[in-house]
């Protein structure tokens, strides 16, 4: 599984024409902030695997959660299904630190 720190993650998805941002947290957690243009696919929902399988395998998925653990699990699942997925190491916490939003 590919895992990048916040700076590398941002640089990679911004220059990737096939990038799709996925937030795997619960919708309630978005109160803590989210990355602009990300879609929410809650990993804790029973429908998560089916929702992943509906995605376009020709795209590149940049995945995050609060701290990076759930998104790592999501990326591993996605890769087993044939998707290209990149995990944000440290999650939205690291993202906010990089952007001085703490």
C-alpha positions, 0 to 999 in steps of 0.5 A: 500500500502506498502511504504518503505524508500530508505534503506528498499526498497533497502534491501527488493528488493535485498533479494527478489528473485521475485523482479522486479524494475519499474520506472514509470517516463518518459524516459526523466527523466532518465537523472536524474539517475535511479536504476540499472536493473529497467524497465521503464513503464511511468505512464503518457502513455495511455498504462500504464494500459495495460502494467501493466496487461501484467506483471507476477502477481507471481513477486513482484514489487518495484516501484519508480518515482521522489518523490514517488507520481506517484509511489504511484499511480502506486502501488495502481493501481497495488494492485487493479489488484492483484499485490504485489507492494512496493513504494519507499518513496521519490522516486529517490530523496531519493535514491540518498540522501541515496547513496550520489549522490546529 
